[in-house]
């Protein structure tokens, strides 16, 4: 028996409702995380929102995982023996920021730079699933590869991004934020 939630919500008339797909939730979370990143907002909030988007996108890819799609969590370079530890370390900040029941007095040494990898990965997952990129994703990906050109396989692309980083200050976040706003598509 399928429960019709619309009928079981006597308070629904009090609230505005929005029907939304998971892919759209992930896009909005990812775009928001990117904007917060370039606005230099709180790194913990950015990480939490970026990882929420990442997890949705990774789950949507699900069984569609293909060899050319190497993600941070599904990395073929990590041995099967080490995967559990790998996941635990990658998930540690995200879980720490969301939960306190088991470890209310625990502390965490957080490295905010890890968030850049989650955002970059989420952008790739979104593009894989939709064949599309938002303006925020385009700008973040450009910034990311200008900052890390050696991550690219293609020598031609490495050269292009290195050249870009010489003409545009990658630490001028307000300029990248301005690009997002001017490119809205």
ABEGO torsion letter per residue (X at the ends): XBBBAAAABAAAAABBBBBBBAAAAAAAAAAAAAAAAAAGBBAAAAAAAAAAAAAAAAAAAEAABBAABBBAABBAABBAAAAAAAAAAAAAAAAAAABAAABAABBBBBBAAAAAAAAAAAAAAAAAAAGBBBAAAAAAAAAAAAABAAABABAAAAAAAAAAAAABBAABAAAAAAAAAAABX
